[in-house]
Structure formats: C-alpha cells, structure tokens
Amino acid sequence: MTSVKHPKISVLGAGDIGCALAHMICEKNLGDVVLHDFRKDLPKGRALDILHTRPLNRSRINILGTNEITDIKDSLVVVVTIEVSEREFAEFDEEDLEKQVYTSNVKLLKEVAKSLKKHCPQAFVVVTTSPVDCMAKVLQEHANIPPHKICGMAGVLHSARLRHNLAEKLRVQNNK
C-alpha cells in the first residue's frame, strides 16, 4: 500500500485561533499541519493534544508542533494568526495601546514576511492578524506576494469592535 501525500498547511500562531484552525484542518483531513509558534514548547503541546483526537474523527493527517520556522518550507497554504497581545501593553491608555499593538504587529509580520519569502514563496497566505487589511498589505509588500495569493479573514469581533469605537467617538448608542 502506498502512503498518500497530503498538502502541507502551516498555521503560524499556536494561540486559540491557530489551534482551533489546526484542529479543524486535521478533523476535515485537509492537509498535514505545521503548527508554529515562537513561544517555547507551546506548539508541541498543542499539536500533541490535536494528534490525540485523530482516532475520534478518523483523521489521517499528521501535525507537527514546532518553534522552527524552517518547518513551514514548501507549504501550500500558510495561515498567519500571530499577533502581539494587548496584555503586553497594559500600562498604556487606549489610544496609545492601539498604536503600540499596531506597530508591534507590523514589526512581527515583517519578520514573518522574510520567512514566507524564503521558505514558501508560492504559498497561498491567509491573514487573521489585526487590523487584517493593513497586516495583509504588510505581508504582501514585504514578501512580494501576488494579490491573488493572499487574503485577510476577520470575524464578528472586529466588526463589533469597530461599531463600539465609532459609537464611542461619535457619542451615540451602539445598540442597533
């Protein structure tokens, strides 16, 4: 019997979003997963948890938890979920906090762009890092990703946050 070669899908960021996505990829048998994070041992433990669920959903997918960015080499798809936590800037007021998080995320994604360019320049890239449109543009420009090979994905939380912030600035109710 020959073994089936699955496409490689890399998820950068082993936080809640990255882990939920990696689990879904495995559950749906979409491709072998590389779960990467810079935080030591975190991706290995999270990948092991997902690996242990394979018998429950009859998954044939492999998952690797790693701190080595070189493991994303030749990925067909890369999903970028990493971002700087607002908790790291707790001492800032809200306006300065947004600037600090934005600046830090730009710096982080410029580093990610170098890795994408070097290890998987042909990959399709999905970005969830906030603010999505800006971060997708940072990656596109710094990794030389063609526009048809990158997209951003935001959720309801981002829309709700925008509504809240606009209502607050305009001093109107945000209940409709």
N, CA, C and O of each residue as an XYZ file, in Angstrom:
704
protein
N       0.841     -1.178      0.000
C       0.000      0.000      0.000
C       0.887      1.243      0.000
O       1.852      1.320      0.760
N       0.566      2.200     -0.839
C       1.347      3.431     -0.894
C       0.748      4.463      0.052
O      -0.462      4.506      0.271
N       1.621      5.286      0.601
C       1.115      6.320      1.501
C       0.668      7.524      0.683
O       1.267      7.858     -0.339
N      -0.372      8.156      1.142
C      -0.933      9.315      0.467
C      -0.183     10.561      0.919
O       0.033     10.771      2.112
N       0.211     11.382     -0.043
C       0.884     12.642      0.274
C      -0.180     13.720      0.393
O      -0.915     13.993     -0.556
N      -0.254     14.323      1.557
C      -1.209     15.399      1.796
C      -0.527     16.743      1.582
O       0.683     16.862      1.773
N      -1.292     17.756      1.187
C      -0.701     19.091      1.097
C      -0.284     19.571      2.489
O      -0.876     19.175      3.493
N       0.730     20.418      2.536
C       1.191     20.964      3.810
C       0.522     22.317      4.041
O       0.574     23.210      3.196
N      -0.104     22.441      5.204
C      -0.750     23.685      5.611
C      -0.086     24.140      6.902
O      -0.120     23.431      7.908
N       0.512     25.313      6.872
C       1.179     25.835      8.066
C       0.309     26.877      8.740
O      -0.271     27.746      8.089
N       0.229     26.773     10.054
C      -0.506     27.733     10.867
C       0.516     28.415     11.766
O       1.128     27.774     12.621
N       0.696     29.715     11.569
C       1.654     30.472     12.367
C       0.916     31.120     13.528
O       0.152     32.070     13.353
N       1.161     30.587     14.708
C       0.492     31.054     15.913
C      -0.274     29.916     16.551
O      -1.242     29.421     15.974
N       0.144     29.491     17.735
C      -0.499     28.371     18.433
C      -1.407     28.869     19.549
O      -1.574     28.199     20.568
N      -1.994     30.049     19.353
C      -2.974     30.564     20.306
C      -4.332     29.930     20.036
O      -4.418     28.896     19.374
N      -5.381     30.543     20.545
C      -6.721     29.971     20.411
C      -7.155     29.826     18.955
O      -7.668     28.776     18.568
N      -6.958     30.856     18.151
C      -7.381     30.805     16.750
C      -6.555     29.791     15.981
O      -7.104     28.970     15.246
N      -5.240     29.839     16.142
C      -4.366     28.906     15.438
C      -4.659     27.458     15.785
O      -4.688     26.601     14.902
N      -4.875     27.177     17.053
C      -5.158     25.798     17.479
C      -6.519     25.320     16.994
O      -6.659     24.176     16.560
N      -7.520     26.186     17.065
C      -8.845     25.808     16.564
C      -8.774     25.507     15.069
O      -9.385     24.549     14.594
N      -8.036     26.319     14.340
C      -7.878     26.107     12.906
C      -7.121     24.812     12.618
O      -7.535     24.030     11.762
N      -6.018     24.583     13.323
C      -5.239     23.356     13.130
C      -6.095     22.127     13.412
O      -6.018     21.135     12.687
N      -6.904     22.188     14.453
C      -7.790     21.069     14.796
C      -8.808     20.825     13.686
O      -9.054     19.679     13.312
N      -9.395     21.889     13.161
C     -10.375     21.754     12.084
C      -9.738     21.188     10.813
O     -10.346     20.364     10.130
N      -8.524     21.624     10.495
C      -7.822     21.111      9.313
C      -7.612     19.607      9.450
O      -7.823     18.854      8.499
N      -7.198     19.178     10.630
C      -6.989     17.747     10.873
C      -8.306     16.980     10.835
O      -8.396     15.909     10.235
N      -9.318     17.535     11.474
C     -10.626     16.880     11.543
C     -11.224     16.674     10.154
O     -11.873     15.660      9.897
N     -11.003     17.638      9.259
C     -11.559     17.577      7.903
C     -10.607     16.923      6.904
O     -10.914     16.844      5.715
N      -9.439     16.450      7.387
C      -8.451     15.801      6.518
C      -8.029     16.684      5.342
O      -7.897     16.202      4.217
N      -7.820     17.961      5.602
C      -7.477     18.901      4.535
C      -6.009     18.880      4.151
O      -5.666     19.173      3.005
N      -5.141     18.539      5.084
C      -3.712     18.515      4.798
C      -2.916     18.319      6.065
O      -3.436     18.478      7.169
N      -1.644     17.972      5.901
C      -0.752     17.850      7.052
C      -0.488     19.247      7.601
O      -0.333     20.201      6.838
N      -0.440     19.364      8.919
C      -0.365     20.669      9.572
C       0.984     20.882     10.242
O       1.508     20.004     10.927
N       1.530     22.072     10.027
C       2.668     22.553     10.805
C       2.111     23.672     11.678
O       1.675     24.706     11.172
N       2.129     23.459     12.988
C       1.655     24.463     13.943
C       2.881     25.122     14.551
O       3.583     24.517     15.362
N       3.134     26.356     14.161
C       4.348     27.064     14.579
C       4.026     28.181     15.561
O       3.013     28.869     15.436
N       4.896     28.343     16.526
C       4.816     29.477     17.441
C       6.213     29.728     17.979
O       7.014     28.803     18.105
N       6.501     30.987     18.297
C       7.811     31.327     18.848
C       7.917     30.995     20.330
O       9.018     30.886     20.869
N       6.768     30.833     20.989
C       6.781     30.517     22.419
C       7.206     29.065     22.612
O       6.597     28.146     22.066
N       8.251     28.879     23.391
C       8.874     27.570     23.573
C       7.869     26.532     24.079
O       7.107     26.779     25.014
N       7.892     25.380     23.442
C       7.108     24.195     23.798
C       5.598     24.328     23.592
O       4.906     23.310     23.565
N       5.069     25.521     23.448
C       3.627     25.687     23.283
C       3.081     24.927     22.073
O       2.117     24.176     22.221
N       3.659     25.094     20.883
C       3.081     24.398     19.731
C       3.197     22.879     19.822
O       2.336     22.163     19.311
N       4.238     22.387     20.458
C       4.392     20.931     20.597
C       3.272     20.346     21.443
O       2.683     19.327     21.082
N       2.980     20.986     22.560
C       1.910     20.508     23.432
C       0.551     20.597     22.777
O      -0.261     19.678     22.886
N       0.302     21.706     22.094
C      -0.994     21.882     21.427
C      -1.161     20.874     20.281
O      -2.246     20.329     20.079
N      -0.078     20.634     19.537
C      -0.137     19.662     18.439
C      -0.390     18.259     18.975
O      -1.133     17.487     18.368
N       0.213     17.930     20.087
C       0.013     16.617     20.701
C      -1.448     16.434     21.110
O      -2.015     15.358     20.919
N      -2.053     17.468     21.667
C      -3.478     17.401     22.017
C      -4.319     17.103     20.782
O      -5.214     16.259     20.828
N      -4.038     17.787     19.686
C      -4.789     17.582     18.443
C      -4.529     16.189     17.891
O      -5.453     15.516     17.432
N      -3.280     15.757     17.934
C      -2.909     14.424     17.452
C      -3.696     13.335     18.181
O      -4.112     12.349     17.571
N      -3.894     13.514     19.459
C      -4.613     12.514     20.252
C      -6.094     12.423     19.900
O      -6.751     11.449     20.266
N      -6.632     13.418     19.196
C      -8.046     13.372     18.796
C      -8.249     12.696     17.441
O      -9.388     12.486     17.025
N      -7.172     12.357     16.752
C      -7.309     11.767     15.408
C      -8.215     10.541     15.367
O      -9.050     10.451     14.468
N      -8.093      9.590     16.296
C      -8.970      8.415     16.215
C     -10.456      8.765     16.331
O     -11.301      8.051     15.790
N     -10.775      9.836     17.017
C     -12.174     10.215     17.205
C     -12.829     10.672     15.913
O     -14.036     10.504     15.735
N     -12.044     11.249     15.009
C     -12.617     11.737     13.755
C     -12.026     11.053     12.527
O     -12.184     11.523     11.400
N     -11.346      9.937     12.764
C     -10.765      9.122     11.685
C      -9.820      9.925     10.790
O      -9.749      9.696      9.582
N      -9.115     10.845     11.381
C      -8.188     11.684     10.633
C      -6.931     10.900     10.267
O      -6.436     10.086     11.047
N      -6.438     11.163      9.081
C      -5.182     10.559      8.622
C      -4.089     11.620      8.511
O      -3.021     11.370      7.951
N      -4.360     12.766      9.033
C      -3.479     13.918      8.903
C      -2.404     13.903      9.983
O      -2.655     13.534     11.130
N      -1.209     14.311      9.591
C      -0.119     14.472     10.553
C      -0.071     15.924     11.002
O      -0.446     16.829     10.255
N       0.393     16.139     12.225
C       0.551     17.500     12.737
C       1.879     17.597     13.459
O       2.244     16.725     14.247
N       2.593     18.671     13.175
C       3.882     18.933     13.803
C       3.789     20.253     14.546
O       3.465     21.282     13.954
N       4.070     20.229     15.829
C       4.170     21.452     16.617
C       5.635     21.834     16.703
O       6.469     21.008     17.072
N       5.957     23.065     16.369
C       7.368     23.430     16.249
C       7.637     24.893     16.588
O       6.758     25.751     16.496
N       8.873     25.143     16.981
C       9.371     26.509     17.149
C      10.298     26.891     15.996
O      10.792     28.017     15.945
N      10.534     25.965     15.078
C      11.449     26.189     13.952
C      10.678     26.688     12.735
O       9.867     25.954     12.172
N      10.920     27.908     12.335
C      10.211     28.489     11.199
C      10.549     27.767      9.897
O       9.760     27.804      8.952
N      11.695     27.117      9.832
C      12.081     26.394      8.615
C      11.136     25.230      8.321
O      11.099     24.746      7.189
N      10.376     24.773      9.306
C       9.438     23.668      9.095
C       8.260     24.040      8.197
O       7.521     23.159      7.759
N       8.076     25.325      7.918
C       6.989     25.727      7.018
C       7.384     25.568      5.551
O       6.568     25.806      4.661
N       8.614     25.173      5.298
C       9.135     25.043      3.931
C       8.167     24.264      3.040
O       7.655     23.210      3.417
N       7.936     24.812      1.856
C       7.106     24.198      0.821
C       5.633     24.042      1.205
O       4.954     23.160      0.680
N       5.140     24.869      2.095
C       3.714     24.830      2.439
C       2.883     25.306      1.259
O       3.256     26.248      0.560
N       1.763     24.649      1.048
C       0.824     25.058      0.011
C       0.015     26.273      0.490
O      -0.271     27.195     -0.273
N      -0.339     26.240      1.775
C      -1.107     27.318      2.397
C      -0.446     27.679      3.719
O       0.008     26.801      4.454
N      -0.391     28.981      4.023
C       0.090     29.457      5.321
C      -0.976     30.390      5.889
O      -1.391     31.350      5.239
N      -1.408     30.092      7.107
C      -2.372     30.947      7.790
C      -1.632     31.661      8.918
O      -1.077     31.017      9.808
N      -1.627     32.979      8.876
C      -0.910     33.792      9.857
C      -1.906     34.279     10.907
O      -2.730     35.154     10.643
N      -1.814     33.691     12.105
C      -2.722     34.066     13.194
C      -1.990     34.789     14.320
O      -2.611     35.220     15.291
N      -0.677     34.920     14.190
C       0.096     35.509     15.293
C      -0.140     37.005     15.394
O      -0.306     37.698     14.390
N      -0.151     37.478     16.608
C      -0.209     38.907     16.858
C       0.242     39.173     18.281
O       0.222     38.292     19.140
N       0.641     40.391     18.501
C       1.079     40.806     19.827
C      -0.157     40.972     20.705
O      -1.151     41.559     20.278
N      -0.096     40.466     21.903
C      -1.215     40.566     22.836
C      -1.299     41.967     23.430
O      -0.286     42.570     23.782
N      -2.517     42.470     23.533
C      -2.724     43.776     24.169
C      -2.280     43.749     25.622
O      -1.939     44.789     26.186
N      -2.282     42.576     26.230
C      -1.861     42.447     27.634
C      -0.413     42.877     27.831
O      -0.027     43.279     28.928
N       0.388     42.794     26.774
C       1.790     43.195     26.878
C       1.956     44.706     27.039
O       3.030     45.185     27.402
N       0.884     45.449     26.767
C       0.944     46.909     26.836
C      -0.094     47.452     27.816
O      -0.691     48.499     27.567
N      -0.308     46.765     28.902
C      -1.355     47.114     29.866
C      -1.211     48.520     30.436
O      -2.204     49.127     30.838
N       0.002     49.043     30.475
C       0.221     50.351     31.105
C      -0.157     51.529     30.205
O      -0.121     52.672     30.660
N      -0.516     51.286     28.952
C      -0.842     52.366     28.027
C      -2.331     52.692     28.070
O      -3.157     51.828     28.363
N      -2.671     53.969     27.770
C      -4.091     54.290     27.617
C      -4.555     53.711     26.282
O      -3.739     53.248     25.484
N      -5.865     53.737     26.042
C      -6.431     53.024     24.894
C      -5.853     53.469     23.550
O      -5.561     52.632     22.696
N      -5.688     54.770     23.357
C      -5.164     55.270     22.083
C      -3.715     54.840     21.878
O      -3.347     54.382     20.797
N      -2.901     54.986     22.909
C      -1.504     54.560     22.816
C      -1.401     53.047     22.682
O      -0.506     52.534     22.012
N      -2.322     52.341     23.321
C      -2.345     50.880     23.244
C      -2.526     50.427     21.798
O      -1.797     49.558     21.319
N      -3.493     51.014     21.109
C      -3.739     50.654     19.711
C      -2.510     50.912     18.848
O      -2.166     50.095     17.994
N      -1.850     52.040     19.068
C      -0.640     52.367     18.304
C       0.477     51.372     18.593
O       1.162     50.919     17.675
N       0.663     51.032     19.863
C       1.718     50.087     20.246
C       1.467     48.702     19.658
O       2.382     48.070     19.130
N       0.223     48.234     19.751
C      -0.117     46.916     19.207
C       0.070     46.916     17.695
O       0.648     45.981     17.140
N      -0.415     47.961     17.024
C      -0.274     48.065     15.577
C       1.199     48.049     15.172
O       1.601     47.276     14.302
N       1.994     48.896     15.800
C       3.423     48.986     15.483
C       4.123     47.654     15.726
O       4.958     47.231     14.926
N       3.788     47.004     16.815
C       4.404     45.711     17.139
C       3.978     44.628     16.158
O       4.792     43.790     15.771
N       2.703     44.634     15.748
C       2.236     43.650     14.774
C       2.893     43.858     13.414
O       3.224     42.889     12.731
N       3.082     45.110     13.017
C       3.775     45.393     11.749
C       5.192     44.828     11.803
O       5.637     44.158     10.872
N       5.884     45.099     12.882
C       7.258     44.601     13.043
C       7.290     43.068     13.004
O       8.150     42.478     12.350
N       6.359     42.437     13.700
C       6.277     40.977     13.737
C       5.997     40.404     12.349
O       6.627     39.428     11.941
N       5.056     41.008     11.623
C       4.711     40.487     10.306
C       5.785     40.745      9.259
O       5.872     40.011      8.274
N       6.594     41.764      9.451
C       7.738     41.960      8.547
C       8.720     40.802      8.690
O       9.309     40.361      7.703
N       8.897     40.312      9.904
C       9.755     39.140     10.132
C       9.129     37.892      9.517
O       9.823     37.080      8.905
N       7.825     37.743      9.680
C       7.115     36.610      9.076
C       7.266     36.661      7.562
O       7.460     35.628      6.920
N       7.177     37.854      6.990
C       7.299     38.020      5.537
C       8.632     37.488      5.027
O       8.687     36.844      3.979
N       9.699     37.752      5.760
C      11.019     37.231      5.366
C      11.000     35.708      5.311
O      11.552     35.107      4.389
N      10.368     35.092      6.294
C      10.305     33.627      6.339
C       9.451     33.067      5.212
O       9.804     32.054      4.607
N       8.328     33.721      4.926
C       7.473     33.269      3.831
C       8.219     33.347      2.508
O       8.176     32.418      1.701
N       8.892     34.450      2.300
C       9.644     34.668      1.062
C      10.738     33.615      0.889
O      10.992     33.147     -0.221
N      11.373     33.254      1.985
C      12.490     32.311      1.937
C      12.037     30.849      1.849
O      12.602     30.077      1.075
N      11.030     30.465      2.627
C      10.700     29.047      2.778
C       9.493     28.564      1.970
O       9.405     27.379      1.647
N       8.578     29.449      1.645
C       7.402     29.006      0.873
C       6.839     30.170      0.052
O       5.720     30.623      0.290
N       7.626     30.647     -0.915
C       7.215     31.821     -1.693
C       5.985     31.588     -2.573
O       5.353     32.550     -3.011
N       5.641     30.339     -2.834
C       4.495     30.042     -3.687
C       3.205     29.809     -2.906
O       2.153     29.593     -3.507
N       3.270     29.849     -1.594
C       2.107     29.534     -0.758
C       0.995     30.566     -0.909
O       1.240     31.742     -1.178
N      -0.228     30.092     -0.728
C      -1.368     30.986     -0.584
C      -1.402     31.386      0.886
O      -1.312     30.526      1.763
N      -1.531     32.675      1.164
C      -1.427     33.178      2.536
C      -2.764     33.765      2.994
O      -3.383     34.566      2.294
N      -3.188     33.346      4.181
C      -4.392     33.877      4.818
C      -3.947     34.592      6.090
O      -3.190     34.036      6.886
N      -4.412     35.811      6.279
C      -4.002     36.626      7.424
C      -5.201     36.881      8.330
O      -6.264     37.293      7.863
N      -5.025     36.634      9.637
C      -6.070     36.972     10.611
C      -5.589     38.026     11.603
O      -6.365     38.483     12.443
N      -4.330     38.414     11.516
C      -3.751     39.382     12.446
C      -4.412     40.752     12.268
O      -4.592     41.219     11.144
N      -4.767     41.381     13.371
C      -5.470     42.676     13.347
C      -4.501     43.850     13.237
O      -3.394     43.791     13.772
N      -4.900     44.895     12.560
C      -6.040     45.021     11.662
C      -5.752     44.275     10.358
O      -4.715     44.477      9.725
N      -6.669     43.433      9.981
C      -6.452     42.458      8.909
C      -5.999     43.090      7.599
O      -5.000     42.657      7.024
N      -6.707     44.099      7.119
C      -6.353     44.696      5.825
C      -4.934     45.247      5.827
O      -4.176     45.040      4.880
N      -4.586     45.943      6.891
C      -3.239     46.525      6.989
C      -2.170     45.445      7.069
O      -1.128     45.543      6.420
N      -2.431     44.419      7.863
C      -1.429     43.367      8.047
C      -1.268     42.526      6.776
O      -0.163     42.085      6.459
N      -2.358     42.307      6.055
C      -2.256     41.594      4.777
C      -1.400     42.399      3.802
O      -0.598     41.833      3.058
N      -1.571     43.707      3.810
C      -0.775     44.577      2.930
C       0.703     44.544      3.320
O       1.571     44.511      2.448
N       0.995     44.552      4.620
C       2.384     44.463      5.089
C       3.016     43.170      4.582
O       4.125     43.186      4.046
N       2.315     42.057      4.749
C       2.858     40.774      4.284
C       3.021     40.760      2.772
O       4.046     40.318      2.254
N       2.007     41.245      2.070
C       2.065     41.240      0.610
C       3.273     42.020      0.108
O       4.006     41.548     -0.761
N       3.478     43.199      0.651
C       4.580     44.046      0.189
C       5.948     43.499      0.579
O       6.874     43.522     -0.231
N       6.087     43.008      1.803
C       7.402     42.588      2.281
C       7.782     41.167      1.869
O       8.957     40.804      1.917
N       6.806     40.367      1.467
C       7.113     39.017      0.987
C       6.936     38.910     -0.524
O       7.115     37.837     -1.101
N       6.581     40.032     -1.166
C       6.330     40.051     -2.617
C       5.291     39.007     -3.025
O       5.492     38.257     -3.980
N       4.194     38.971     -2.299
C       3.119     38.016     -2.583
C       2.180     38.642     -3.612
O       1.706     39.761     -3.412
N       1.902     37.931     -4.718
C       0.952     38.461     -5.695
C      -0.434     38.620     -5.051
O      -0.800     37.829     -4.182
N      -1.200     39.623     -5.463
C      -2.509     39.878     -4.848
C      -3.456     38.677     -4.855
O      -4.267     38.532     -3.940
N      -3.368     37.823     -5.863
C      -4.265     36.666     -5.928
C      -3.819     35.517     -5.015
O      -4.482     34.481     -4.964
N      -2.710     35.688     -4.299
C      -2.188     34.643     -3.416
C      -2.282     35.022     -1.939
O      -1.660     34.370     -1.101
N      -3.050     36.066     -1.603
C      -3.167     36.483     -0.202
C      -4.570     37.016      0.062
O      -5.171     37.671     -0.789
N      -5.078     36.727      1.250
C      -6.363     37.293      1.653
C      -6.386     37.475      3.164
O      -5.634     36.833      3.896
N      -7.245     38.346      3.603
C      -7.432     38.569      5.027
C      -8.756     37.976      5.455
O      -9.696     37.888      4.665
N      -8.825     37.571      6.711
C     -10.057     36.990      7.230
C     -10.324     37.571      8.615
O      -9.542     37.377      9.545
N     -11.425     38.276      8.733
C     -11.798     38.854     10.027
C     -13.140     38.278     10.450
O     -13.873     37.709      9.642
N     -13.437     38.433     11.691
C     -14.676     37.874     12.208
C     -15.599     38.935     12.769
O     -15.379     40.135     12.602
N     -16.623     38.468     13.427
C     -17.639     39.329     14.009
C     -17.039     40.250     15.070
O     -17.477     41.391     15.223
N     -16.046     39.762     15.797
C     -15.435     40.569     16.848
C     -14.872     41.873     16.291
O     -15.020     42.929     16.906
N     -14.228     41.800     15.133
C     -13.644     43.003     14.542
C     -14.735     44.008     14.162
O     -14.576     45.211     14.372
N     -15.829     43.515     13.608
C     -16.940     44.400     13.252
C     -17.559     45.023     14.496
O     -17.863     46.216     14.514
N     -17.746     44.214     15.533
C     -18.320     44.721     16.782
C     -17.404     45.761     17.423
O     -17.875     46.771     17.946
N     -16.110     45.513     17.380
C     -15.144     46.457     17.951
C     -15.191     47.787     17.191
O     -15.147     48.856     17.800
N     -15.280     47.715     15.864
C     -15.376     48.933     15.064
C     -16.639     49.711     15.419
O     -16.589     50.926     15.612
N     -17.770     49.015     15.506
C     -19.028     49.678     15.875
C     -18.920     50.338     17.242
O     -19.352     51.476     17.425
N     -18.344     49.623     18.197
C     -18.178     50.159     19.550
C     -17.328     51.426     19.527
O     -17.703     52.445     20.105
N     -16.191     51.354     18.860
C     -15.277     52.504     18.816
C     -15.895     53.705     18.103
O     -15.732     54.844     18.540
N     -16.604     53.447     17.005
C     -17.268     54.544     16.292
C     -18.354     55.180     17.157
O     -18.451     56.405     17.234
N     -19.165     54.355     17.801
C     -20.230     54.871     18.663
C     -19.649     55.696     19.803
O     -20.192     56.738     20.167
N     -18.564     55.230     20.351
C     -17.917     55.947     21.450
C     -17.381     57.307     20.977
O     -17.573     58.322     21.645
N     -16.719     57.314     19.835
C     -16.159     58.566     19.302
C     -17.261     59.557     18.913
O     -17.125     60.765     19.109
N     -18.358     59.021     18.357
C     -19.457     59.879     17.910
C     -20.456     60.180     19.024
O     -21.385     60.968     18.845
N     -20.254     59.547     20.169
C     -21.132     59.721     21.342
C     -22.584     59.379     21.010
O     -23.508     60.132     21.314
N     -22.752     58.211     20.375
C     -24.091     57.696     20.076
C     -24.212     56.294     20.660
O     -23.216     55.665     21.017
N     -25.465     55.814     20.753
C     -25.674     54.468     21.287
C     -25.280     53.421     20.254
O     -25.397     53.639     19.048
N     -24.821     52.300     20.742
C     -24.393     51.198     19.876
C     -25.270     49.980     20.160
O     -24.770     48.925     20.553
N     -26.574     50.131     19.960
C     -27.471     49.023     20.283
C     -28.278     48.524     19.099
O     -29.181     47.706     19.280
N     -27.988     48.983     17.912
C     -28.720     48.518     16.728
C     -27.763     47.993     15.704
O     -28.184     47.554     14.634
